Amino acid sequence: MTQMEFHTPVRNARAGYKVDVSRGQRIGRVSSEWFNRPADERYLSLTDLHNSVKWRTERIKTRLVESELIRVDASRDDRERLWLMLPDAHAPVAPTHWSFGQLASLVGAPATYLRQLPAPLAAINLQHGLLSHRELVKTLEAKDGRSELRAVTGPDYN
């Protein structure tokens, strides 16, 4: 029979929980991943993270759109960028890495393959898939400096 040990954390009412640094292990990869993030994704405290999420939440918009009404476009001058025009949108939105993968999955195309193609060719393939998909999708758009498509899900996703 395995014995389990339970350790009660030492709590100082004014300082919060005390961390015993002699336990556990040091993983340098964690701090290197933090340093490699864009400046707007590095948080020095939970308060900073909370304020950032709150600020971002105020700039988020969701909408239900018919997939065949989404227009995918790319510039011949910039072979790395594509964007989408959503119905009733005033400006194009740039998909994030995550939303591009969701969009590719929605139309049944391998995202890894599409990411290797020049943007105009990937746009043609996505557009073809969206035209034949013909379903409602929910989009999550953020506007913080530029319009960004953060997620593409089914219509019932909350």
DSSP file (Angstrom, degrees, kcal/mol; ACC not computed):
  #  RESIDUE AA STRUCTURE BP1 BP2  ACC     N-H-->O    O-->H-N    N-H-->O    O-->H-N    TCO  KAPPA ALPHA  PHI   PSI    X-CA   Y-CA   Z-CA
    1    1 A M              0   0    0      0, 0.0     2,-0.3     0, 0.0     0, 0.0   0.000 360.0 360.0 360.0 132.0    0.0    0.0    0.0
    2    2 A T        -     0   0    0      1,-0.0     2,-0.4     0, 0.0     0, 0.0  -0.610 360.0-140.3 -81.9 133.5    1.4    3.4   -1.0
    3    3 A Q        -     0   0    0     -2,-0.3     2,-0.4     2,-0.0    -1,-0.0  -0.761  12.3-152.4 -93.4 140.5    1.7    6.0    1.7
    4    4 A M        -     0   0    0     -2,-0.4     2,-0.4     2,-0.0     0, 0.0  -0.918   2.4-150.2-112.2 137.8    0.8    9.6    0.9
    5    5 A E        -     0   0    0     -2,-0.4     2,-0.5     2,-0.0    -2,-0.0  -0.887   6.2-158.4-105.1 136.2    2.3   12.6    2.6
    6    6 A F        -     0   0    0     -2,-0.4     2,-0.5     2,-0.0    -2,-0.0  -0.964   4.4-162.1-115.0 127.6    0.3   15.8    3.0
    7    7 A H        -     0   0    0     -2,-0.5    -2,-0.0     0, 0.0     0, 0.0  -0.932  11.9-142.4-110.7 126.5    2.2   19.0    3.6
    8    8 A T        -     0   0    0     -2,-0.5    -2,-0.0     1,-0.0     3,-0.0  -0.763  27.5-119.6 -85.4 123.9    0.3   22.0    4.9
    9    9 A P        -     0   0    0      0, 0.0     2,-0.6     0, 0.0    10,-0.1  -0.338  22.5-117.9 -64.8 143.7    1.6   25.1    3.3
   10   10 A V        -     0   0    0      8,-0.4     8,-2.2     2,-0.0     2,-0.5  -0.730  35.8-165.0 -81.5 122.3    3.1   27.7    5.6
   11   11 A R  E     -A   17   0A   0     -2,-0.6     2,-0.6     6,-0.2     6,-0.2  -0.942  16.2-163.7-119.6 125.4    1.0   30.8    5.3
   12   12 A N  E  >  -A   16   0A   0      4,-2.3     4,-2.4    -2,-0.5     3,-0.1  -0.930  21.4-139.2-101.0 122.5    1.9   34.2    6.6
   13   13 A A  T  4 S+     0   0    0     -2,-0.6    -1,-0.1     1,-0.2     4,-0.1   0.795  99.5  36.9 -56.0 -32.6   -1.2   36.4    6.7
   14   14 A R  T  4 S+     0   0    0      1,-0.1    -1,-0.2     2,-0.1    -3,-0.0   0.800 124.0  37.4 -91.6 -29.7    0.5   39.5    5.3
   15   15 A A  T  4 S-     0   0    0      1,-0.3     2,-0.2    -3,-0.1    -2,-0.2   0.550  98.3-134.0-102.3  -8.0    2.9   37.9    2.8
   16   16 A G  E  <  -A   12   0A   0     -4,-2.4    -4,-2.3     2,-0.0    -1,-0.3  -0.587  59.8  -7.0  88.8-155.1    0.8   35.1    1.4
   17   17 A Y  E     -A   11   0A   0     -6,-0.2     2,-0.5    -2,-0.2    -6,-0.2  -0.534  66.1-132.8 -80.2 142.4    2.1   31.6    0.9
   18   18 A K        -     0   0    0     -8,-2.2     2,-0.5    -2,-0.2    -8,-0.4  -0.818  16.9-143.2 -95.5 132.7    5.8   30.8    1.5
   19   19 A V        -     0   0    0     -2,-0.5     2,-1.0   -10,-0.1     3,-0.1  -0.837   4.5-142.3 -99.2 128.5    7.5   28.8   -1.2
   20   20 A D    >   -     0   0    0     -2,-0.5     3,-1.4     1,-0.2    -2,-0.0  -0.784  16.3-172.3 -89.1 101.0   10.1   26.3   -0.1
   21   21 A V  T 3  S+     0   0    0     -2,-1.0    -1,-0.2     1,-0.3    -2,-0.0   0.603  76.5  71.5 -73.5 -11.0   12.7   26.6   -2.9
   22   22 A S  T 3  S+     0   0    0     -3,-0.1    -1,-0.3     3,-0.0     2,-0.3   0.684  91.0  71.1 -77.4 -15.5   14.7   23.6   -1.7
   23   23 A R  S <  S+     0   0    0     -3,-1.4     2,-0.1     2,-0.1    -4,-0.0  -0.665  92.3  17.5 -96.3 154.9   11.9   21.4   -2.9
   24   24 A G  S    S-     0   0    0     -2,-0.3     2,-0.3     2,-0.0    -3,-0.0  -0.397  89.1 -76.8  84.6-163.4   11.2   20.7   -6.5
   25   25 A Q        -     0   0    0     -2,-0.1     2,-0.6     2,-0.0    -2,-0.1  -0.959  29.5-114.5-140.0 155.8   13.5   21.3   -9.4
   26   26 A R        -     0   0    0     -2,-0.3     2,-0.6     2,-0.0    -2,-0.0  -0.796  26.0-170.8 -93.6 126.4   14.7   24.3  -11.4
   27   27 A I    >>  -     0   0    0     -2,-0.6     3,-1.0     1,-0.1     4,-0.6  -0.922   7.5-171.0-119.9 104.4   13.7   24.2  -15.0
   28   28 A G  H 3> S+     0   0    0     -2,-0.6     4,-1.9     1,-0.2     3,-0.2   0.731  78.5  74.0 -67.1 -23.2   15.4   26.9  -17.0
   29   29 A R  H 3> S+     0   0    0      1,-0.2     4,-2.5     2,-0.2    -1,-0.2   0.842  88.9  60.9 -60.2 -34.1   13.2   26.3  -20.1
   30   30 A V  H <> S+     0   0    0     -3,-1.0     4,-1.9     1,-0.2    -1,-0.2   0.939 107.3  42.4 -61.2 -48.4   10.3   28.0  -18.3
   31   31 A S  H  X S+     0   0    0     -4,-0.6     4,-2.4     1,-0.2    -1,-0.2   0.865 112.9  53.4 -69.4 -33.7   12.1   31.4  -18.0
   32   32 A S  H  X S+     0   0    0     -4,-1.9     4,-1.5     2,-0.2    -1,-0.2   0.886 108.3  50.4 -68.2 -35.2   13.5   31.1  -21.5
   33   33 A E  H  < S+     0   0    0     -4,-2.5     4,-0.5     2,-0.2    -1,-0.2   0.895 110.2  50.7 -65.9 -38.3   10.0   30.6  -22.9
   34   34 A W  H >< S+     0   0    0     -4,-1.9     3,-1.1     1,-0.2    -2,-0.2   0.926 110.3  48.6 -63.4 -44.9    8.8   33.6  -20.9
   35   35 A F  H 3< S+     0   0    0     -4,-2.4    -1,-0.2     1,-0.2    -2,-0.2   0.778 107.3  56.7 -67.3 -26.4   11.6   35.8  -22.3
   36   36 A N  T 3< S+     0   0    0     -4,-1.5    -1,-0.2    -5,-0.2    -2,-0.2   0.536  86.8  99.9 -83.7  -6.3   10.9   34.6  -25.9
   37   37 A R  S <  S-     0   0    0     -3,-1.1     5,-0.1    -4,-0.5    -3,-0.0  -0.413  89.5 -91.8 -73.5 155.1    7.3   35.8  -25.7
   38   38 A P    >   -     0   0    0      0, 0.0     3,-2.5     0, 0.0     4,-0.2  -0.332  42.1-107.3 -60.5 152.6    6.3   39.1  -27.3
   39   39 A A  G >  S+     0   0    0      1,-0.3     3,-1.2     2,-0.2    -2,-0.1   0.817 119.2  58.4 -54.5 -34.3    6.5   42.0  -24.8
   40   40 A D  G 3  S+     0   0    0      1,-0.2    -1,-0.3     3,-0.0    -3,-0.0   0.452 104.4  52.6 -79.7   3.2    2.7   42.2  -24.6
   41   41 A E  G <  S+     0   0    0     -3,-2.5     2,-0.5    -7,-0.1    -1,-0.2   0.209  86.7  94.9-118.2  13.4    2.5   38.6  -23.4
   42   42 A R    <   -     0   0    0     -3,-1.2     2,-0.4    -4,-0.2    -7,-0.0  -0.925  54.0-172.8-106.2 123.4    5.0   38.8  -20.5
   43   43 A Y        -     0   0    0     -2,-0.5     3,-0.1     1,-0.1    -3,-0.0  -0.957  20.6-166.0-121.6 134.3    3.5   39.5  -17.1
   44   44 A L  S    S+     0   0    0     -2,-0.4     2,-0.3     1,-0.1    -1,-0.1   0.569  77.6  15.5 -92.4 -11.4    5.4   40.2  -13.9
   45   45 A S  S  > S-     0   0    0      1,-0.1     4,-2.0     0, 0.0     5,-0.1  -0.978  76.0-110.1-154.0 164.1    2.4   39.6  -11.7
   46   46 A L  H  > S+     0   0    0     -2,-0.3     4,-2.9     1,-0.2     5,-0.2   0.821 118.5  58.8 -66.6 -29.9   -1.0   38.1  -11.6
   47   47 A T  H  > S+     0   0    0      2,-0.2     4,-2.7     1,-0.2    -1,-0.2   0.922 105.5  48.4 -64.1 -43.7   -2.4   41.6  -11.4
   48   48 A D  H  > S+     0   0    0      2,-0.2     4,-2.2     1,-0.2    -2,-0.2   0.919 113.1  47.8 -61.4 -43.6   -0.7   42.5  -14.7
   49   49 A L  H  X S+     0   0    0     -4,-2.0     4,-2.6     2,-0.2     5,-0.2   0.933 112.3  49.3 -62.0 -46.4   -2.1   39.4  -16.3
   50   50 A H  H  X S+     0   0    0     -4,-2.9     4,-2.7     1,-0.2    -2,-0.2   0.927 111.4  48.5 -59.4 -46.6   -5.6   40.1  -14.9
   51   51 A N  H  X S+     0   0    0     -4,-2.7     4,-2.5     1,-0.2    -1,-0.2   0.885 111.8  50.0 -62.7 -38.7   -5.5   43.7  -16.2
   52   52 A S  H  X S+     0   0    0     -4,-2.2     4,-2.6     2,-0.2    -1,-0.2   0.925 112.2  46.4 -65.9 -44.4   -4.3   42.6  -19.6
   53   53 A V  H  X S+     0   0    0     -4,-2.6     4,-2.6     2,-0.2    -2,-0.2   0.906 113.3  49.8 -65.0 -41.0   -7.1   39.9  -19.9
   54   54 A K  H  X S+     0   0    0     -4,-2.7     4,-1.6    -5,-0.2    -2,-0.2   0.934 112.0  47.8 -61.9 -46.3   -9.7   42.4  -18.8
   55   55 A W  H  < S+     0   0    0     -4,-2.5     4,-0.5     1,-0.2    -2,-0.2   0.910 113.9  47.4 -60.1 -43.9   -8.5   45.0  -21.3
   56   56 A R  H >< S+     0   0    0     -4,-2.6     3,-1.3     1,-0.2    87,-0.2   0.882 106.9  57.3 -66.3 -38.5   -8.5   42.4  -24.1
   57   57 A T  H >< S+     0   0    0     -4,-2.6     3,-1.2     1,-0.3    -1,-0.2   0.850 101.0  56.9 -60.9 -35.5  -12.0   41.2  -23.1
   58   58 A E  T 3< S+     0   0    0     -4,-1.6    -1,-0.3     1,-0.2    -2,-0.2   0.673 109.2  46.8 -70.3 -15.4  -13.4   44.7  -23.6
   59   59 A R  T <  S+     0   0    0     -3,-1.3    84,-1.4    -4,-0.5     2,-0.3   0.185  89.7 108.4-110.6  14.5  -12.1   44.6  -27.2
   60   60 A I  E <   -B  142   0B   0     -3,-1.2     2,-0.4    82,-0.2    82,-0.2  -0.717  44.1-173.2 -96.2 142.5  -13.4   41.2  -28.1
   61   61 A K  E     -B  141   0B   0     80,-2.7    80,-3.4    -2,-0.3     2,-0.4  -1.000   4.3-165.3-135.0 135.2  -16.3   40.7  -30.5
   62   62 A T  E     +B  140   0B   0     -2,-0.4     2,-0.3    78,-0.2    78,-0.2  -0.894  13.2 170.1-114.7 151.2  -18.0   37.4  -31.4
   63   63 A R  E     -B  139   0B   0     76,-1.5    76,-2.7    -2,-0.4     2,-0.5  -0.991  31.8-125.0-154.3 154.4  -20.3   36.9  -34.3
   64   64 A L  E     +B  138   0B   0     -2,-0.3     2,-0.3    74,-0.2    74,-0.2  -0.891  37.5 172.5 -99.1 128.0  -22.1   34.1  -36.1
   65   65 A V  E     -B  137   0B   0     72,-2.7    72,-2.8    -2,-0.5     2,-0.4  -0.963  37.8-111.0-134.9 152.8  -21.4   34.0  -39.8
   66   66 A E  E >   -B  136   0B   0     -2,-0.3     3,-2.0    70,-0.2     4,-0.4  -0.708  30.2-132.8 -80.1 130.8  -22.1   31.7  -42.7
   67   67 A S  G >  S+     0   0    0     68,-2.9     3,-1.4    -2,-0.4    -1,-0.1   0.828 102.5  59.3 -58.3 -34.7  -18.9   30.1  -43.8
   68   68 A E  G 3  S+     0   0    0      1,-0.2    -1,-0.3    67,-0.1    63,-0.1   0.650  98.7  60.4 -72.5 -10.5  -19.5   30.7  -47.5
   69   69 A L  G <  S+     0   0    0     -3,-2.0     2,-0.4    61,-0.1    -1,-0.2   0.527  81.4 100.3 -90.8  -6.2  -19.7   34.5  -46.8
   70   70 A I    <   -     0   0    0     -3,-1.4     2,-0.5    -4,-0.4    16,-0.2  -0.664  63.3-152.0 -79.6 130.7  -16.2   34.7  -45.5
   71   71 A R  E     -E   85   0C   0     14,-2.4    14,-2.9    -2,-0.4     2,-0.5  -0.911   3.8-157.7-107.3 126.8  -13.7   36.0  -48.1
   72   72 A V  E     +E   84   0C   0     -2,-0.5     2,-0.3    12,-0.2    12,-0.2  -0.880  19.9 172.2-103.5 132.2  -10.1   34.9  -47.8
   73   73 A D  E     -E   83   0C   0     10,-2.9    10,-2.7    -2,-0.5     2,-0.3  -0.950  14.0-176.1-139.6 157.2   -7.5   37.1  -49.5
   74   74 A A  E     -E   82   0C   0     -2,-0.3     2,-0.4     8,-0.2     8,-0.2  -0.984  26.0-117.6-149.6 154.2   -3.8   37.4  -49.8
   75   75 A S        -     0   0    0      6,-0.8     6,-0.2     3,-0.5     3,-0.1  -0.742   8.3-143.6 -95.2 140.7   -1.4   39.9  -51.4
   76   76 A R  S    S+     0   0    0     -2,-0.4     3,-0.2     1,-0.2    -1,-0.1   0.759 103.7  58.2 -69.8 -23.1    0.9   38.9  -54.2
   77   77 A D  S    S+     0   0    0      1,-0.2     2,-0.6     2,-0.1    -1,-0.2   0.825 109.5  42.2 -75.9 -32.1    3.4   41.3  -52.6
   78   78 A D    >   -     0   0    0      3,-0.1     3,-1.1    -3,-0.1    -3,-0.5  -0.867  65.7-177.7-119.1  96.1    3.5   39.6  -49.2
   79   79 A R  T 3  S+     0   0    0     -2,-0.6    40,-3.0     1,-0.2    -1,-0.1   0.481  79.3  57.3 -74.5  -1.6    3.6   35.9  -49.8
   80   80 A E  T 3  S+     0   0    0     38,-0.2     2,-0.4    39,-0.1    -1,-0.2   0.597  94.8  71.7-103.0 -14.3    3.4   35.2  -46.0
   81   81 A R    <   +     0   0    0     -3,-1.1    -6,-0.8    -6,-0.2     2,-0.3  -0.862  46.3 168.4-114.5 135.6    0.2   37.0  -45.0
   82   82 A L  E     -E   74   0C   0     -2,-0.4     2,-0.3    -8,-0.2    -8,-0.2  -0.949  10.6-171.1-132.1 161.8   -3.4   36.3  -45.7
   83   83 A W  E     -E   73   0C   0    -10,-2.7   -10,-2.9    -2,-0.3     2,-0.4  -0.924  14.7-128.3-145.3 168.0   -6.5   37.8  -44.2
   84   84 A L  E     -EF  72  93C   0      9,-2.8     9,-2.9    -2,-0.3     2,-0.6  -0.948   4.3-148.5-124.4 142.1  -10.2   37.4  -44.0
   85   85 A M  E     -E   71   0C   0    -14,-2.9   -14,-2.4    -2,-0.4     3,-0.1  -0.953  21.3-158.9-105.5 118.2  -13.1   39.7  -44.7
   86   86 A L    >   -     0   0    0     -2,-0.6     3,-2.1     5,-0.4   -16,-0.1  -0.688  33.9 -85.4 -95.0 150.7  -16.1   38.7  -42.5
   87   87 A P  T 3  S+     0   0    0      0, 0.0    -1,-0.1     0, 0.0     3,-0.1  -0.260 113.6   7.0 -55.2 138.3  -19.6   39.8  -43.4
   88   88 A D  T 3  S+     0   0    0      1,-0.2     2,-0.3    -3,-0.1    -3,-0.0   0.603  96.4 138.8  64.0  14.7  -20.5   43.3  -42.2
   89   89 A A    <   -     0   0    0     -3,-2.1    -1,-0.2     1,-0.1     4,-0.0  -0.650  48.4-151.0 -87.9 147.9  -16.9   43.9  -41.1
   90   90 A H  S    S+     0   0    0     -2,-0.3    -1,-0.1     1,-0.1    -2,-0.0   0.646  79.8  21.3 -90.1 -17.1  -15.3   47.3  -41.7
   91   91 A A  S    S-     0   0    0     -5,-0.1    -5,-0.4    -7,-0.0    -1,-0.1  -0.978  88.4 -95.1-147.1 156.4  -11.7   45.9  -42.0
   92   92 A P        -     0   0    0      0, 0.0     2,-0.4     0, 0.0    55,-0.3  -0.344  35.3-137.7 -69.4 156.3  -10.0   42.6  -42.8
   93   93 A V  B     -F   84   0C   0     -9,-2.9    -9,-2.8    53,-0.1    55,-0.2  -0.934   6.3-137.4-115.8 141.4   -8.9   40.4  -39.9
   94   94 A A  E     -c  148   0B   0     53,-2.0    55,-2.5    -2,-0.4   -11,-0.2  -0.846  23.5-127.4 -96.0 126.9   -5.6   38.5  -39.7
   95   95 A P  E     -c  149   0B   0      0, 0.0    55,-0.2     0, 0.0   -13,-0.1  -0.479  17.9-132.6 -72.9 143.5   -5.9   35.0  -38.4
   96   96 A T     >  -     0   0    0     53,-2.0     4,-2.5    -2,-0.2     5,-0.2  -0.361  33.5 -98.2 -79.4 172.1   -3.7   33.9  -35.5
   97   97 A H  H  > S+     0   0    0      1,-0.2     4,-1.7     2,-0.2     5,-0.1   0.916 126.3  48.1 -56.2 -43.4   -1.7   30.7  -35.7
   98   98 A W  H  > S+     0   0    0      2,-0.2     4,-2.0     1,-0.2    -1,-0.2   0.942 112.5  45.3 -65.1 -49.8   -4.5   29.1  -33.6
   99   99 A S  H  > S+     0   0    0     50,-0.3     4,-2.7     1,-0.2    -1,-0.2   0.840 109.1  56.9 -68.4 -31.1   -7.4   30.4  -35.6
  100  100 A F  H  X S+     0   0    0     -4,-2.5     4,-2.6     2,-0.2    -1,-0.2   0.923 107.9  48.4 -62.4 -42.4   -5.8   29.5  -38.9
  101  101 A G  H  X S+     0   0    0     -4,-1.7     4,-2.3    -5,-0.2    -2,-0.2   0.896 111.8  49.0 -63.2 -40.2   -5.5   25.9  -37.6
  102  102 A Q  H  X S+     0   0    0     -4,-2.0     4,-2.3     2,-0.2    -2,-0.2   0.910 111.7  49.1 -64.8 -42.0   -9.2   25.9  -36.6
  103  103 A L  H  X S+     0   0    0     -4,-2.7     4,-1.6     2,-0.2    -2,-0.2   0.918 111.3  49.1 -63.4 -44.5  -10.2   27.3  -40.0
  104  104 A A  H  X>S+     0   0    0     -4,-2.6     5,-2.8     1,-0.2     4,-0.6   0.915 111.9  49.2 -61.7 -43.3   -8.2   24.7  -41.8
  105  105 A S  H ><5S+     0   0    0     -4,-2.3     3,-0.9     1,-0.2    -1,-0.2   0.887 105.9  58.0 -63.0 -39.2   -9.7   21.9  -39.7
  106  106 A L  H 3<5S+     0   0    0     -4,-2.3    -1,-0.2     1,-0.3    -2,-0.2   0.875 112.3  39.4 -58.5 -39.7  -13.2   23.3  -40.4
  107  107 A V  H 3<5S-     0   0    0     -4,-1.6    -1,-0.3    -3,-0.2    -2,-0.2   0.426 117.2-111.1 -94.3   1.3  -12.7   22.9  -44.1
  108  108 A G  T <<5S+     0   0    0     -3,-0.9    -3,-0.2    -4,-0.6    -2,-0.1   0.773  72.9 131.5  80.1  26.1  -10.9   19.6  -43.8
  109  109 A A      < -     0   0    0     -5,-2.8     2,-0.6    -6,-0.2    -1,-0.3  -0.886  64.8-108.7-111.7 143.3   -7.4   20.8  -44.9
  110  110 A P     >  -     0   0    0      0, 0.0     4,-2.3     0, 0.0     3,-0.3  -0.581  22.8-153.6 -72.5 118.6   -4.2   20.0  -43.0
  111  111 A A  H  > S+     0   0    0     -2,-0.6     4,-2.4     1,-0.2     5,-0.2   0.865  92.1  58.7 -61.0 -38.4   -3.1   23.3  -41.4
  112  112 A T  H  > S+     0   0    0      1,-0.2     4,-0.7     2,-0.2    -1,-0.2   0.908 109.3  44.4 -59.7 -41.8    0.6   22.2  -41.5
  113  113 A Y  H >> S+     0   0    0     -3,-0.3     3,-1.1     1,-0.2     4,-0.7   0.933 112.2  51.2 -67.6 -46.4    0.5   21.8  -45.2
  114  114 A L  H >< S+     0   0    0     -4,-2.3     3,-0.8     1,-0.3    -2,-0.2   0.847 104.2  58.7 -61.7 -33.7   -1.4   25.1  -45.8
  115  115 A R  H 3< S+     0   0    0     -4,-2.4    -1,-0.3     1,-0.2    -2,-0.2   0.751 102.6  54.6 -67.5 -22.4    1.2   27.0  -43.7
  116  116 A Q  H << S+     0   0    0     -3,-1.1    -1,-0.2    -4,-0.7    -2,-0.2   0.652  94.6  86.5 -83.9 -16.3    3.9   25.8  -46.1
  117  117 A L  S << S-     0   0    0     -3,-0.8     2,-0.1    -4,-0.7    -3,-0.0  -0.448  94.5 -93.5 -81.5 155.3    2.1   27.2  -49.1
  118  118 A P    >>  -     0   0    0      0, 0.0     4,-2.3     0, 0.0     3,-0.7  -0.436  44.2-110.9 -60.3 144.9    2.5   30.8  -50.4
  119  119 A A  H 3> S+     0   0    0    -40,-3.0     4,-2.8     1,-0.2     5,-0.2   0.850 115.2  55.1 -52.1 -42.9   -0.4   32.8  -48.9
  120  120 A P  H 3> S+     0   0    0      0, 0.0     4,-1.8     0, 0.0    -1,-0.2   0.900 111.6  44.5 -60.9 -37.6   -2.2   33.3  -52.2
  121  121 A L  H <> S+     0   0    0     -3,-0.7     4,-1.9     2,-0.2    -2,-0.2   0.901 113.5  49.4 -72.5 -40.4   -2.4   29.6  -52.8
  122  122 A A  H  X S+     0   0    0     -4,-2.3     4,-2.6     1,-0.2     5,-0.2   0.891 109.5  53.9 -62.6 -38.9   -3.4   28.8  -49.2
  123  123 A A  H  X S+     0   0    0     -4,-2.8     4,-2.8    -5,-0.3    -2,-0.2   0.908 106.5  51.0 -62.2 -43.0   -6.1   31.5  -49.5
  124  124 A I  H  X S+     0   0    0     -4,-1.8     4,-2.2     2,-0.2    -1,-0.2   0.920 112.3  47.0 -61.0 -43.9   -7.5   29.8  -52.7
  125  125 A N  H  X S+     0   0    0     -4,-1.9     4,-2.1     2,-0.2    -2,-0.2   0.915 113.9  46.6 -66.4 -43.2   -7.7   26.4  -50.9
  126  126 A L  H  X S+     0   0    0     -4,-2.6     4,-2.6     2,-0.2     5,-0.2   0.916 111.4  52.2 -63.6 -42.3   -9.3   27.9  -47.8
  127  127 A Q  H  X S+     0   0    0     -4,-2.8     4,-2.3     1,-0.2    -2,-0.2   0.918 108.7  50.1 -61.2 -43.4  -11.8   29.8  -49.9
  128  128 A H  H  X S+     0   0    0     -4,-2.2     4,-1.6     1,-0.2    -1,-0.2   0.921 112.0  48.3 -60.1 -44.1  -12.8   26.7  -51.8
  129  129 A G  H  X S+     0   0    0     -4,-2.1     4,-1.4     1,-0.2    -2,-0.2   0.893 111.0  49.9 -64.4 -40.0  -13.3   24.8  -48.5
  130  130 A L  H  X S+     0   0    0     -4,-2.6     4,-1.3     1,-0.2    -1,-0.2   0.872 107.9  53.7 -67.1 -36.6  -15.4   27.6  -47.0
  131  131 A L  H  < S+     0   0    0     -4,-2.3    -1,-0.2     1,-0.2    -2,-0.2   0.854 115.9  38.8 -66.7 -33.6  -17.6   27.8  -50.0
  132  132 A S  H  < S+     0   0    0     -4,-1.6    -1,-0.2    -5,-0.2    -2,-0.2   0.627 105.2  68.0 -91.8 -12.6  -18.4   24.1  -49.9
  133  133 A H  H  < S-     0   0    0     -4,-1.4    -2,-0.2    -5,-0.2    -3,-0.1   0.950  70.8-179.8 -70.1 -50.0  -18.6   23.9  -46.0
  134  134 A R     <  +     0   0    0     -4,-1.3     2,-0.3     1,-0.2    -3,-0.1   0.897  30.9 119.2  49.3  59.0  -21.8   26.0  -45.9
  135  135 A E        -     0   0    0     -5,-0.2   -68,-2.9   -70,-0.1     2,-0.3  -0.944  68.7 -93.9-139.8 163.9  -22.4   26.1  -42.1
  136  136 A L  E     -B   66   0B   0     -2,-0.3     2,-0.3   -70,-0.2   -70,-0.2  -0.603  42.9-174.6 -75.6 139.1  -22.6   28.7  -39.4
  137  137 A V  E     -B   65   0B   0    -72,-2.8   -72,-2.7    -2,-0.3     2,-0.5  -0.959  20.6-131.0-130.9 153.1  -19.4   29.4  -37.6
  138  138 A K  E     -BD  64 153B   0     15,-2.5    15,-2.7    -2,-0.3     2,-0.4  -0.894  22.5-160.6-103.6 132.2  -18.7   31.6  -34.6
  139  139 A T  E     -BD  63 152B   0    -76,-2.7   -76,-1.5    -2,-0.5     2,-0.5  -0.859   9.9-154.9-111.5 149.0  -15.7   33.9  -34.8
  140  140 A L  E     -BD  62 151B   0     11,-2.1    10,-2.9    -2,-0.4    11,-1.2  -0.972  20.5-174.7-121.9 112.6  -13.9   35.6  -32.0
  141  141 A E  E     -BD  61 149B   0    -80,-3.4   -80,-2.7    -2,-0.5     2,-0.4  -0.879   8.6-164.3-115.3 140.5  -12.2   38.8  -33.1
  142  142 A A  E     -BD  60 148B   0      6,-2.8     6,-2.9    -2,-0.4     2,-0.5  -0.954   5.3-161.4-122.4 141.5   -9.9   41.1  -31.2
  143  143 A K  E     + D   0 147B   0    -84,-1.4     4,-0.2    -2,-0.4     2,-0.2  -0.898  33.8 137.9-124.9 102.1   -9.0   44.7  -32.0
  144  144 A D  S    S-     0   0    0      2,-1.5     2,-0.3    -2,-0.5     3,-0.0  -0.628  94.1 -35.1-141.7  79.4   -5.8   45.8  -30.2
  145  145 A G  S    S+     0   0    0     -2,-0.2     2,-0.3     0, 0.0    -2,-0.1  -0.305 140.2  26.0  97.5 -47.7   -3.8   47.8  -32.7
  146  146 A R  S    S-     0   0    0     -2,-0.3    -2,-1.5   -52,-0.0     2,-0.4  -0.974  92.7 -99.8-140.8 155.7   -4.9   45.5  -35.6
  147  147 A S  E     - D   0 143B   0     -2,-0.3   -53,-2.0   -55,-0.3     2,-0.4  -0.633  45.2-175.4 -80.2 130.7   -7.9   43.4  -36.1
  148  148 A E  E     -cD  94 142B   0     -6,-2.9    -6,-2.8    -2,-0.4     2,-0.8  -0.985  28.0-136.5-133.2 135.1   -7.2   39.8  -35.4
  149  149 A L  E     +cD  95 141B   0    -55,-2.5   -53,-2.0    -2,-0.4   -50,-0.3  -0.823  26.5 176.3 -88.1 110.9   -9.2   36.6  -35.7
  150  150 A R  E     +     0   0B   0    -10,-2.9     2,-0.3    -2,-0.8    -9,-0.2   0.761  59.3   3.9 -91.1 -27.3   -8.5   34.7  -32.5
  151  151 A A  E     - D   0 140B   0    -11,-1.2   -11,-2.1   -52,-0.1     2,-0.4  -0.994  46.1-161.2-158.6 151.1  -10.8   31.7  -32.9
  152  152 A V  E     + D   0 139B   0     -2,-0.3     2,-0.2   -13,-0.2   -13,-0.2  -0.967  34.0 154.1-133.9 116.6  -13.2   30.0  -35.3
  153  153 A T  E     - D   0 138B   0    -15,-2.7   -15,-2.5    -2,-0.4    -2,-0.0  -0.692  47.3 -71.8-131.9-178.3  -15.6   27.5  -33.7
  154  154 A G    >   -     0   0    0    -17,-0.2     3,-1.3    -2,-0.2   -17,-0.2  -0.349  52.7-105.3 -71.0 162.5  -19.0   25.9  -34.1
  155  155 A P  T 3  S+     0   0    0      0, 0.0   -18,-0.1     0, 0.0    -1,-0.1   0.737 117.2  50.7 -66.3 -22.7  -22.0   28.1  -33.5
  156  156 A D  T 3  S+     0   0    0    -18,-0.0     2,-0.2     2,-0.0   -19,-0.0   0.452  80.0 118.5 -96.0  -0.5  -22.8   26.5  -30.1
  157  157 A Y    <         0   0    0     -3,-1.3    -4,-0.1     1,-0.1     0, 0.0  -0.470 360.0 360.0 -70.7 133.2  -19.4   26.9  -28.6
  158  158 A N              0   0    0     -2,-0.2    -1,-0.1     0, 0.0    -2,-0.0   0.368 360.0 360.0-110.9 360.0  -19.3   29.1  -25.5
